[in-house]
Amino acid sequence: MRKLLIIPAYNEAQNIDRVLDDINEHLQGFDILLIDDGSTDSTRELAIKRGVDVISLPFNLGIGAAVQTGYIYAQREGYDLAVQFDGDGQHRADQVDRLLEPLLRDEADMVLGSRFLGENEYQSGLTRMVGIKILSSVISMLIGQKITDPTSGCRATNRRVIEFFSHLYPDDYPEPEALVLLHKAGFRITEVPVLMRQRHMGRSTITAPRAVYYMIKVLLAIFIDMLKKVPS
């Protein structure tokens, strides 16, 4: 069974060595692909120096395009499983096995790693936390299934979803929108609790002042997604 770790990264030179150290220490049997989303720092060079395969996008296309590039590669190269793993150091390699277990038991087509399940809840700012709770409630209602962490980028997919995402993947707000699209296409989604770190260096692309704006736009996007026709 071939497994691919997809790492979307934009200007993560301060974090990428630490991320790769974590992966090398805790994960075996994965090929690693870093998608350099038009970084202007040394992210690409550092990853290549570490022996990681890198696809460099011509300029910053956004997280949706970066992740879909990884899925297109996974589909073309015949991978059975793909795991998204952020390049900012928040995701933990020792949690990846939790994502794989439901896939290996054929209980799900995509597994979402949730920061808000289990006893060790992730701490987030108040504004962002309220936004996540609202998105969680709306998406749970739309797909008829409880989702606690719709913005989590920590997720694993099987071959069927790799194929689906290689042809159709949302551009603007991919994490929550992808859940709606997968539900409409009849895929099975499940959540498992995972531990995550706070971002060690650099800044998130979604700052607290932008959280409300983000929430309104993503709600509009997912309601539009509900109207789309998607292949099953």
C-alpha positions as CSV (number, residue, x, y, z in Angstrom):
1,M,0.0,0.0,0.0
2,R,1.5,3.3,-1.1
3,K,1.1,6.3,1.1
4,L,1.8,9.9,0.4
5,L,2.3,12.8,2.8
6,I,1.2,16.1,1.2
7,I,2.8,19.2,2.7
8,P,1.5,22.5,1.4
9,A,3.9,25.3,2.4
10,Y,4.1,29.0,1.8
11,N,7.1,30.8,3.3
12,E,7.7,28.2,6.0
13,A,11.5,28.4,6.1
14,Q,11.4,29.0,9.9
15,N,9.4,25.8,10.4
16,I,10.1,23.3,7.7
17,D,13.2,21.7,9.3
18,R,11.3,21.1,12.5
19,V,8.4,19.6,10.6
20,L,10.6,17.2,8.6
21,D,12.4,16.2,11.8
22,D,9.1,15.3,13.4
23,I,8.0,13.3,10.3
24,N,11.3,11.4,10.1
25,E,11.1,10.5,13.8
26,H,7.5,9.3,13.9
27,L,6.5,8.1,10.4
28,Q,7.7,5.3,8.3
29,G,6.5,4.0,4.9
30,F,5.4,7.4,3.6
31,D,6.7,9.2,0.5
32,I,6.8,13.0,1.2
33,L,5.8,15.7,-1.3
34,L,6.1,19.4,-0.4
35,I,4.1,21.8,-2.5
36,D,5.9,25.1,-2.5
37,D,3.1,27.6,-3.1
38,G,5.2,30.3,-4.6
39,S,7.3,30.9,-1.5
40,T,9.6,33.9,-1.5
41,D,11.9,32.6,1.2
42,S,14.1,29.4,1.3
43,T,11.3,26.9,1.9
44,R,11.9,25.1,-1.3
45,E,15.7,25.0,-1.0
46,L,15.6,23.7,2.6
47,A,13.2,20.9,1.6
48,I,15.3,19.8,-1.4
49,K,18.4,19.8,0.8
50,R,16.6,17.4,3.1
51,G,15.9,15.1,0.2
52,V,12.2,15.8,-0.1
53,D,10.4,15.8,-3.4
54,V,9.1,19.4,-4.2
55,I,6.6,20.7,-6.7
56,S,7.0,24.5,-6.9
57,L,4.0,26.5,-8.1
58,P,4.8,29.6,-10.2
59,F,3.4,32.0,-7.7
60,N,1.2,32.0,-4.6
61,L,-2.0,30.3,-5.7
62,G,-3.5,29.6,-2.3
63,I,-4.0,26.6,-0.1
64,G,-6.7,25.0,-2.3
65,A,-4.5,24.9,-5.4
66,A,-1.5,23.7,-3.4
67,V,-3.3,20.8,-1.9
68,Q,-5.0,19.8,-5.1
69,T,-1.6,19.8,-6.8
70,G,-0.7,17.1,-4.2
71,Y,-3.8,15.1,-4.9
72,I,-3.2,15.3,-8.7
73,Y,0.3,13.9,-8.1
74,A,-1.1,11.2,-5.8
75,Q,-3.6,10.2,-8.4
76,R,-1.1,10.1,-11.3
77,E,1.4,8.1,-9.3
78,G,-1.1,5.6,-8.1
79,Y,-1.0,6.2,-4.3
80,D,-3.6,4.4,-2.1
81,L,-3.6,6.8,0.8
82,A,-2.8,10.5,1.1
83,V,-2.4,12.5,4.3
84,Q,-2.4,16.3,4.4
85,F,0.2,17.7,6.8
86,D,0.7,21.4,7.2
87,G,4.1,22.9,6.9
88,D,3.8,25.3,9.8
89,G,4.5,22.9,12.6
90,Q,1.0,22.6,14.1
91,H,0.4,19.0,13.0
92,R,2.1,16.2,14.8
93,A,3.5,13.2,13.0
94,D,2.8,10.9,16.0
95,Q,-1.0,11.5,15.4
96,V,-1.1,10.3,11.8
97,D,-1.7,6.7,12.6
98,R,-5.0,7.8,14.2
99,L,-6.1,9.1,10.8
100,L,-5.2,6.0,9.0
101,E,-7.0,3.4,11.2
102,P,-10.6,4.1,9.9
103,L,-9.3,4.0,6.3
104,L,-7.5,0.7,6.8
105,R,-10.6,-0.8,8.3
106,D,-12.7,0.6,5.4
107,E,-14.9,2.5,7.7
108,A,-14.4,5.9,6.0
109,D,-13.2,7.5,2.8
110,M,-11.8,10.6,4.5
111,V,-10.7,11.0,8.1
112,L,-10.6,14.4,9.7
113,G,-8.3,15.1,12.6
114,S,-10.2,17.1,15.2
115,R,-8.6,19.4,17.7
116,F,-11.8,19.5,19.7
117,L,-12.5,15.9,20.4
118,G,-11.1,14.1,23.4
119,E,-9.8,15.4,26.7
120,N,-6.9,17.6,25.5
121,E,-8.8,20.4,23.6
122,Y,-6.8,22.8,21.5
123,Q,-6.7,26.4,22.7
124,S,-7.8,29.1,20.2
125,G,-8.6,32.8,20.4
126,L,-12.2,33.6,21.3
127,T,-13.2,35.2,18.0
128,R,-11.8,32.3,15.9
129,M,-13.3,29.8,18.3
130,V,-16.8,31.3,17.9
131,G,-16.3,31.2,14.1
132,I,-15.3,27.5,14.2
133,K,-18.3,26.7,16.4
134,I,-20.7,28.4,13.9
135,L,-19.2,26.7,10.9
136,S,-19.3,23.4,12.8
137,S,-23.0,23.8,13.5
138,V,-23.9,24.8,9.9
139,I,-21.9,22.1,8.2
140,S,-23.1,19.5,10.7
141,M,-26.7,20.5,9.8
142,L,-26.1,20.5,6.1
143,I,-24.4,17.1,5.9
144,G,-26.5,15.4,8.7
145,Q,-23.4,14.5,10.7
146,K,-21.6,16.1,13.6
147,I,-18.4,17.8,12.6
148,T,-16.4,19.5,15.4
149,D,-13.4,20.9,13.5
150,P,-14.4,21.8,9.9
151,T,-11.3,24.0,9.4
152,S,-8.8,21.4,10.3
153,G,-6.2,20.7,7.6
154,C,-5.2,17.5,9.2
155,R,-6.9,14.8,7.2
156,A,-6.3,11.5,5.4
157,T,-8.0,10.1,2.3
158,N,-8.3,6.8,0.4
159,R,-7.8,6.2,-3.3
160,R,-11.4,7.1,-4.2
161,V,-11.2,10.5,-2.6
162,I,-7.7,11.1,-4.1
163,E,-9.3,10.5,-7.5
164,F,-12.2,12.8,-6.6
165,F,-10.0,15.7,-5.3
166,S,-7.7,15.4,-8.3
167,H,-10.6,16.5,-10.5
168,L,-12.6,18.7,-8.1
169,Y,-11.3,20.6,-5.1
170,P,-12.5,24.0,-3.7
171,D,-10.2,27.0,-4.2
172,D,-11.3,29.6,-1.7
173,Y,-12.0,27.8,1.6
174,P,-11.0,24.2,0.9
175,E,-11.2,22.7,4.4
176,P,-14.9,23.3,5.2
177,E,-16.0,23.3,1.5
178,A,-14.4,19.9,0.9
179,L,-16.6,18.3,3.6
180,V,-19.8,19.5,1.8
181,L,-18.6,18.4,-1.6
182,L,-17.6,14.9,-0.3
183,H,-20.9,14.5,1.4
184,K,-22.8,15.4,-1.8
185,A,-20.7,12.9,-3.7
186,G,-21.6,10.1,-1.3
187,F,-18.3,9.7,0.5
188,R,-18.0,8.6,4.1
189,I,-16.4,11.1,6.5
190,T,-15.4,10.5,10.1
191,E,-13.5,12.5,12.7
192,V,-10.9,11.2,15.2
193,P,-9.3,13.2,18.0
194,V,-5.8,14.4,17.4
195,L,-3.3,16.6,19.3
196,M,-1.9,19.7,17.6
197,R,0.6,22.3,18.5
198,Q,0.3,26.0,18.5
199,R,2.1,27.5,15.5
200,H,5.8,27.9,16.5
201,M,7.1,30.5,14.1
202,G,5.5,32.9,11.6
203,R,1.9,34.0,11.4
204,S,-1.3,32.3,10.4
205,T,-2.9,33.5,7.1
206,I,-6.2,33.8,9.1
207,T,-5.7,36.4,11.8
208,A,-8.2,37.1,14.6
209,P,-9.5,40.4,13.0
210,R,-10.3,38.5,9.8
211,A,-12.1,35.6,11.5
212,V,-15.6,37.2,11.2
213,Y,-15.0,38.2,7.6
214,Y,-13.7,34.7,6.8
215,M,-16.7,33.1,8.5
216,I,-19.3,35.1,6.5
217,K,-17.5,34.3,3.2
218,V,-17.1,30.6,3.9
219,L,-20.8,30.3,4.9
220,L,-21.8,31.8,1.6
221,A,-19.4,29.4,-0.2
222,I,-20.7,26.3,1.4
223,F,-24.3,27.2,0.7
224,I,-23.3,27.7,-3.0
225,D,-21.6,24.3,-2.8
226,M,-24.9,22.7,-1.7
227,L,-26.4,23.9,-5.0
228,K,-23.6,22.5,-7.2
229,K,-23.8,19.2,-9.1
230,V,-20.9,17.0,-8.2
231,P,-19.9,13.6,-9.6
232,S,-20.7,10.6,-7.4
